Every structure is written in structure tokens, then in C-alpha cells.
Amino acid sequence: MPGLRDFKRALQRLGAKMVPRADRWPVAGLTAHYGVDFPSTPATIKNISSSGIFLGVQELLPVGQLVTLELQMDGDPELNSELKISIQARIIRQDEFGAGFMFVPPPGLDADLWEVLVRSAVVLTDREQVVHVFSTLRTVLFLCRLCQSGAEEAILLLDGRLDQHRTATLFKIARAVENLLLADPDADRMRAHPALVANLLRDGSWAPDELTTQLWVGLFVSSCSVDEPDDCNQILVDLLVQITPFQAIILTHACERALSAAPASGDLTSVSVVLSPDQITKLTGVTDLARNATDLAYLYNLGLIQKLFDFTSYREIDIFDITPSRLGFELYSHCHGQRGKIDPQLAASAREHLAALIPAPLPSVWENPTPLVPDSSQEK
């Protein structure tokens, strides 16, 4: 299986033709900000290397001070607002020309990979390539902060094994989660289970529309906490990846309607959500009522709504009962960022529904070879 070494070689090939390798590289097209608590002070970049950066600063800075650096691509701020990276650095020297900062990468970040990414972001001239490397660099830093030494499996998703659309969706999910976590007072302490993060990004990268993407973002956020990371949300990942955009619309609407109609006690057992044909057509945009009914049946078989649509009757379809189940509410709440352990009984129920809907593959003859000719040594 390809590893970080192959990933680094591919990135090196991107930048190899631009300029010879050097310890320090001049910088164009980047702006820098720094600050102790927040990177708010602008500074010109004199040069940069894999180990640090030299900034033209005017104020006197204490050597040894740890600061936060933010590097952003120049251009339209609205277009480039996401094309920035944040990393800690320590002031190591200062003279009349400026101050030198040594990067303090997050734990688990491979030093060689970091060097290749920084160099590529600086020396490449093709804007599309620079944008891709910058997005990769930001995502790698985020994953290392979140998963630390276990980030490699998720990082390897960026080595080209996903197509362009899936990679762009992965970047979008990672940026959105990072931005949401930054708003949390415990942002610096947030951690997530490395294998779960890799699966969230791998499966979430298939999201074809905005609603489904946001559900993956919410589920990712709910999988991060200051506690010891675990993979209990994996069963919700397994459920969400089975849901189509139309089914996501139906389940989201069902849960929102049920929650808005719930009594003050919060008891949802007495709440039902029933739609007319016109209402479900307006909701999904699908005029084929049989298609809508099929989506309801699929949600039922996943255990996410309570009622199975009755396909045995030949009468005209007049109602669509989309009342969510407990498992449906659980998935909805976690996909909107709510943290907390999933009820073990609900997790077991989800596994049963998935096993019934998606049977395990039959064993291959190559995995369990059976002799075609009886072993004569066993005969008496």
C-alpha cells in the first residue's frame, strides 16, 4: 500500500522543475500575520524555509515567545479566505531587519512531508497547483492537531487516490470542521479517533450536495471531544454513507418537524410526521410518488423512520408517514454536532438493520479452498 514516502515523492515532482532546492526560499504571493493569542499583526515575509520564517517586523519581540502565525495567499480576500494556514512558531532572533520564527508543527507531522509541502507552496507558479498544495497543507496541519501521531491514514487520502471532486469535498469538510472547532473554548484540546477521522473523510468525500456535506461536517464535529477519543460514531458513519440526497432531505425534514412539534417535556413518542402527496413532492422535488415511497422504505429498512410504506395496496397513495425513529433522531442530532455516546441498544439495532440491508459477501472459493479431488490418504 502506498505510504507517506510515495506521497512526498509525488509532491516533490510537482516542485522539482521550478527552482533548485535551497534552505531558504524567497516568497511571493503570500501575506503573514502573527500574534500571541490571535494572528492580527501583519508583516512582510523576507524568506521562508521548512524550519522557519523571517518576517519584517517593527516592534521588539521577546526571544523565546510562542506566537501563532497565519500565512494566506494574496488576492481577493473573499476568494482566498480559506486559502490560509495557521501554525505556532517561536521567536528565535531579532535584528534591525526583522525577526526569525521557528515553526512548531503539531505532534505527528512528518518533517519531510512538511518540508515538501512548504517548498511546493512557495516555489510553484501555477495557481491551480498552489491552491491544491495550500489546501493540502492546511488539511494536514488540521489532521495532525486533531489526531496527532495517528493522522497518517487520513493524510494518505490526499495522495491522489481520490478523484478531483472527492478531494475537493474532503477539503471542504475538513475546513468547515476546523472552523467550527475553532469557535469552541476547548479547541486546542479537541481530539478524534484517527481511524474514525479517516473513515469520515473517505466516506464523506462522496457527498454529492450541500445538505449531505453539512451532515458529514456535523457528524465529524460530534466525533471530536476533549475526552479520550473513541470510534463509537463509526456506526453512524456506516448509516450516513447509505443515505441518498433525497433520503437526507426526508429524514432532516422529519426530525425538524418532530422536534418543533414536541411538547415542553421533550417527549417525542407521541409526535408523528405525516405528509400529503403534494407536500412530499414539494419537499423532495420528485413528482414520482412511487419513487418517494421507495425512499421511505429504504429509510425504514435502515431503522431511521418508524413506519414501513404499504406497497401491498393498489389504492392511490395519499399519505407518507415519515415519523423518525429513535435511531433516526440519534443520527440527526449527531449530524448536527451534538456530542455524546450513542445508546448501545441503538448501535446494536443499527448494526442489525445494516446487516439485513447489506448482507455480508459470500466467502470466496479462493479464501476457503476445497479440494476438488478427495485426499486418498484419508481413505481406509
C-alpha positions in Angstrom: 0.0 0.0 0.0 1.4 3.5 -0.9 2.6 5.4 2.1 3.8 8.8 3.1 7.1 8.3 1.2 5.2 8.0 -2.2 3.1 11.0 -1.3 6.2 13.1 -0.6 7.8 11.9 -3.9 4.7 13.0 -5.8 4.7 16.4 -4.2 8.5 16.8 -4.8 7.9 16.0 -8.5 5.4 19.0 -8.6 8.0 21.5 -7.5 11.3 19.9 -8.8 11.3 21.8 -12.1 10.8 25.2 -10.6 13.9 26.1 -8.6 16.8 24.2 -7.2 16.3 23.0 -3.6 17.6 25.5 -1.1 17.5 26.1 2.7 15.6 29.4 2.3 13.2 30.5 -0.4 12.1 34.0 -1.4 8.3 34.4 -1.1 5.8 36.0 -3.5 2.0 35.9 -3.3 1.8 35.3 0.5 1.0 37.6 3.4 1.7 36.9 7.0 0.1 37.8 10.3 1.3 37.0 13.8 0.2 37.4 17.4 0.4 35.8 20.8 -3.3 35.0 21.2 -4.5 35.8 17.7 -2.6 36.4 14.5 -3.7 40.0 14.0 -0.4 41.9 13.3 0.6 42.0 9.6 4.2 41.5 8.5 6.2 41.2 5.2 7.8 37.8 4.5 11.5 38.1 3.9 12.1 34.4 3.3 10.9 31.0 4.4 12.3 27.6 4.9 11.0 24.3 6.2 12.2 25.1 9.7 11.1 28.7 10.0 10.3 32.1 8.5 11.8 35.6 8.7 9.4 38.5 8.9 10.0 42.2 8.6 8.6 43.3 12.0 8.9 46.7 13.6 8.1 46.0 17.2 10.5 44.5 19.7 9.6 40.9 20.3 10.8 38.7 23.3 13.1 35.9 22.1 11.5 32.6 23.1 7.9 33.9 22.9 5.5 31.4 21.3 3.2 33.0 18.8 0.6 32.0 16.2 1.4 32.6 12.6 -1.1 32.8 9.8 0.0 32.6 6.1 -2.5 33.5 3.5 -2.5 33.6 -0.3 -2.7 37.1 -1.8 -5.6 38.2 -4.0 -9.3 38.7 -3.4 -9.9 38.1 0.3 -13.3 36.6 -0.4 -11.8 34.0 -2.7 -8.8 33.3 -0.6 -10.3 33.4 2.9 -10.0 29.6 3.1 -6.5 29.5 1.5 -4.6 30.1 4.7 -2.7 28.1 7.2 -2.2 28.6 10.9 0.8 27.3 12.8 2.6 28.0 16.0 6.1 29.4 15.9 8.8 30.5 18.4 10.8 33.8 18.1 14.4 32.8 18.0 16.2 36.0 17.0 15.7 39.6 16.0 17.8 42.3 14.4 17.3 45.6 12.6 15.8 43.8 9.5 13.1 41.8 11.3 12.6 38.7 13.4 13.2 35.0 12.8 10.5 32.5 13.8 11.0 28.7 14.2 7.9 26.7 13.2 6.5 24.5 16.0 4.5 21.9 14.0 1.8 19.8 15.7 2.8 16.4 17.1 2.8 13.6 14.5 3.6 15.8 11.5 6.3 14.1 9.3 9.2 16.6 9.0 10.0 15.6 5.4 6.3 15.9 4.3 6.2 19.3 6.0 9.3 20.4 4.1 7.9 19.2 0.7 4.5 20.9 1.3 6.1 24.3 2.3 8.5 24.3 -0.5 5.8 23.4 -3.1 3.5 26.1 -1.8 6.3 28.7 -2.2 8.1 27.7 -5.5 5.2 26.6 -7.7 3.9 29.2 -10.1 0.8 27.5 -11.5 -2.1 28.9 -9.4 -4.2 25.8 -9.5 -1.3 23.7 -8.2 -0.6 26.3 -5.5 -4.2 26.2 -4.4 -4.2 22.4 -4.2 -0.9 22.3 -2.2 -2.1 25.1 0.1 -5.4 23.2 0.8 -3.4 20.0 1.4 -1.1 21.8 3.8 -4.0 23.3 5.8 -5.7 19.9 5.9 -2.5 18.1 7.0 -1.9 20.6 9.8 -5.5 20.2 11.0 -5.4 16.4 11.0 -2.2 16.3 12.9 -3.6 18.7 15.6 -6.7 16.5 15.8 -5.2 13.0 15.6 -1.5 13.7 16.3 0.7 10.7 15.7 -2.3 8.7 14.3 -3.0 11.1 11.4 -1.2 9.2 8.7 -4.2 7.1 7.5 -6.3 10.3 6.9 -3.4 12.2 5.4 -2.9 9.4 2.8 -6.3 10.2 1.4 -4.7 13.3 0.0 -2.1 11.4 -2.1 -4.2 11.2 -5.2 -6.2 8.1 -4.6 -9.4 10.2 -4.6 -10.6 11.9 -7.7 -10.7 15.7 -8.1 -14.3 16.1 -7.0 -13.9 13.9 -3.9 -10.7 15.6 -2.9 -12.4 19.0 -3.2 -15.3 17.7 -1.0 -12.8 16.3 1.5 -11.1 19.7 1.7 -14.4 21.4 2.2 -15.5 19.1 5.0 -12.1 19.5 6.8 -12.1 23.3 6.5 -15.7 23.5 7.8 -15.0 21.3 10.8 -11.8 23.2 11.6 -13.6 26.5 11.5 -16.4 25.1 13.8 -13.9 23.7 16.3 -12.0 26.9 16.5 -15.1 28.6 17.9 -15.1 26.1 20.8 -13.4 27.2 24.0 -11.6 23.9 24.2 -10.4 24.0 20.6 -6.8 23.3 21.5 -7.8 20.2 23.4 -10.1 18.6 20.8 -9.1 15.2 19.6 -10.7 12.5 17.5 -10.1 8.8 16.8 -7.7 8.5 13.9 -9.4 5.6 12.1 -12.8 7.3 12.5 -11.5 10.5 11.1 -10.1 8.7 8.1 -13.5 7.0 7.5 -15.4 10.2 8.0 -13.3 11.9 5.3 -13.2 8.9 3.0 -17.0 8.3 3.0 -17.9 11.9 3.4 -16.0 12.8 0.2 -18.8 11.0 -1.7 -21.3 13.7 -0.6 -22.9 15.0 -3.9 -24.8 18.0 -2.5 -24.6 20.7 0.2 -27.1 19.2 2.6 -25.3 15.8 2.7 -22.0 17.6 3.0 -23.2 19.5 6.0 -24.5 16.3 7.6 -20.9 14.9 7.3 -19.5 18.1 8.8 -21.8 17.8 11.8 -21.1 14.1 12.3 -17.3 14.9 12.2 -17.7 17.7 14.8 -19.7 15.4 17.1 -16.9 12.9 16.8 -14.4 15.3 18.3 -14.1 15.9 22.1 -11.6 16.6 24.9 -12.1 13.1 26.2 -10.2 10.1 25.2 -11.1 9.6 21.5 -13.1 6.6 20.6 -14.8 5.3 17.4 -18.4 4.9 18.8 -19.7 7.1 16.0 -18.5 4.6 13.4 -21.9 3.0 13.3 -23.4 6.5 12.4 -20.8 6.8 9.6 -22.0 3.4 8.3 -25.6 4.6 8.3 -25.0 8.1 6.8 -23.0 6.7 3.8 -26.0 4.7 2.8 -28.3 7.7 2.6 -29.0 9.4 -0.7 -29.6 13.2 -1.0 -33.4 12.7 -1.3 -33.4 10.5 1.7 -31.3 13.0 3.6 -33.9 15.7 2.8 -36.8 13.5 4.0 -35.0 12.5 7.3 -33.9 16.0 8.1 -37.4 17.4 7.5 -39.0 14.6 9.5 -36.7 15.3 12.5 -37.1 19.1 12.3 -40.9 18.8 12.2 -41.0 16.3 15.0 -38.7 18.4 17.2 -40.8 21.6 16.6 -44.0 19.8 17.5 -42.6 18.1 20.6 -44.2 19.1 24.0 -42.2 21.1 26.5 -41.2 17.8 28.2 -39.3 16.9 25.1 -41.1 13.6 24.8 -41.1 12.6 21.1 -43.0 9.3 21.4 -46.4 11.0 20.8 -45.2 13.0 17.8 -45.9 11.9 14.3 -45.0 13.5 10.9 -47.3 12.7 8.0 -47.1 14.3 4.6 -49.6 14.5 1.8 -48.5 13.7 -1.8 -48.3 17.4 -2.6 -46.1 18.0 0.5 -43.6 15.3 -0.2 -43.4 16.2 -3.9 -42.7 19.8 -2.8 -40.1 18.6 -0.2 -38.1 16.3 -2.5 -38.8 17.8 -5.9 -39.7 14.3 -7.1 -43.1 14.0 -8.7 -43.0 10.2 -8.9 -44.8 9.2 -5.7 -43.6 5.6 -6.1 -40.0 6.9 -6.1 -40.7 8.8 -2.9 -42.3 5.8 -1.3 -39.2 3.7 -2.2 -37.0 6.2 -0.4 -39.3 5.9 2.7 -39.0 2.1 2.5 -35.2 2.4 2.4 -35.2 4.7 5.4 -37.4 2.3 7.3 -35.0 -0.6 6.4 -32.1 1.4 7.8 -34.2 1.8 11.0 -34.4 5.6 10.7 -38.2 6.0 10.4 -40.9 4.1 12.2 -43.4 3.1 9.5 -42.9 0.8 6.5 -44.7 2.1 3.5 -47.5 -0.2 2.4 -46.8 -1.4 -1.1 -49.4 -4.2 -0.9 -52.3 -1.9 -1.7 -53.4 -0.8 -5.1 -55.2 2.3 -3.8 -53.9 5.7 -4.7 -51.1 6.9 -2.5 -52.5 9.6 -0.1 -50.2 9.7 2.9 -46.5 9.5 3.6 -45.7 8.7 7.2 -42.1 9.9 7.8 -42.1 9.9 11.6 -38.4 9.4 12.7 -37.3 6.5 15.0 -35.1 6.9 18.0 -32.2 5.9 15.7 -33.2 8.5 13.2 -33.2 11.2 15.9 -29.8 9.9 17.1 -28.3 10.2 13.6 -29.9 13.6 13.0 -28.6 15.0 16.3 -25.0 13.8 15.8 -25.1 15.1 12.2 -25.8 18.5 13.7 -22.8 18.4 16.0 -24.3 17.0 19.2 -21.8 15.1 21.2 -22.5 12.1 23.4 -22.3 8.4 23.5 -24.8 6.6 21.3 -27.0 4.2 23.2 -25.5 0.7 22.9 -29.0 -0.7 22.1 -29.4 1.8 19.3 -26.0 0.9 18.0 -26.9 -2.8 18.1 -30.1 -2.0 16.3 -28.3 -0.1 13.6 -25.9 -3.0 13.0 -28.9 -5.4 12.6 -30.6 -3.1 10.1 -27.4 -2.7 8.1 -26.6 -6.4 8.2 -30.2 -7.2 6.9 -30.0 -4.5 4.2 -26.4 -5.2 3.1 -25.7 -8.9 3.6 -22.1 -9.9 4.2 -20.4 -11.1 1.0 -20.3 -14.9 0.4 -16.9 -16.4 1.1 -14.7 -16.8 -2.0 -13.5 -20.2 -3.1 -10.0 -18.8 -3.0 -10.5 -17.8 0.6 -11.8 -21.2 1.6 -10.3 -23.7 -0.9 -11.9 -27.1 -1.0 -10.0 -29.9 -2.6 -11.6 -31.0 -5.9 -10.2 -34.5 -5.5 -10.6 -36.3 -2.2 -7.4 -36.8 -0.3 -6.6 -40.5 -0.8 -4.6 -40.6 2.4 -7.8 -40.2 4.4 -9.4 -43.2 2.8 -9.2 -46.5 4.6 
